[in-house]
């Protein structure tokens, strides 16, 4: 299965508030995607935040910031929330 399919499923589970399942699927995206995007790490960070796994969320948000080429300030805001 391509990473997009896991991403779509992850979005569905996230919106159903099934964060553990969404986390599993987003982690799979990061595992199989050759070049993960800032958005991939940001989304998984959101799952960690909902699961109150703040250190893991912070790490993913920092990765998102490091990969971001657009200057997206949402990644910085999420990182601050996780601190």
C-alpha positions in Angstrom: 0.0 0.0 0.0 1.3 3.4 -0.8 1.9 6.0 1.9 -1.1 8.1 0.7 -3.5 5.3 1.6 -2.1 5.2 5.1 -2.3 8.9 5.3 -6.0 9.0 4.3 -6.9 6.3 6.8 -4.9 8.2 9.4 -6.9 11.3 8.7 -10.2 9.4 9.0 -9.2 7.8 12.4 -8.0 11.2 13.7 -11.3 12.8 12.9 -13.1 9.9 14.6 -10.9 10.7 17.6 -9.3 7.3 17.5 -5.8 8.8 18.0 -3.9 5.6 18.8 -5.0 4.0 15.5 -4.3 7.3 13.6 -0.8 7.4 15.2 -0.1 3.8 14.0 -1.1 4.8 10.5 0.9 8.0 10.4 3.9 6.2 11.8 3.5 3.8 8.9 3.6 6.7 6.5 6.9 7.9 7.9 8.2 4.4 7.8 7.5 3.8 4.1 7.9 7.3 2.6 11.3 7.8 1.2 11.3 11.5 2.0 8.8 12.4 4.7 7.4 15.9 4.7 7.1 18.5 7.4 3.3 17.9 7.3 3.8 14.2 7.9 5.7 14.9 11.2 3.3 17.6 12.1 0.3 15.4 11.8 1.8 12.6 13.8 2.8 15.2 16.4 -0.9 16.1 16.6 -1.7 12.5 17.4 0.9 12.4 20.1 -0.5 15.6 21.6 -4.0 14.1 21.8 -2.6 11.1 23.5 -0.7 13.3 26.0 2.6 12.0 24.8 4.2 15.5 24.9 7.9 14.6 24.5 7.1 12.6 21.3 5.0 15.4 20.0 7.7 17.9 20.6 10.2 15.8 18.7 7.9 15.4 15.7 7.1 19.2 15.7 10.9 19.9 15.8 11.4 17.6 12.8 8.5 19.3 11.0 10.2 22.7 11.6 13.5 21.4 10.3 12.0 20.1 7.1 9.6 23.0 6.4 10.6 25.1 3.4 7.4 27.2 3.4 7.7 29.1 6.6 4.5 27.6 8.0 4.1 29.2 11.4 1.6 26.4 12.5 4.6 24.1 13.1 6.1 26.6 15.5 2.8 27.1 17.3 2.4 23.4 17.8 5.9 23.0 19.1 5.2 25.7 21.7 2.1 23.9 22.8 4.1 20.7 23.3 6.7 22.3 25.5 
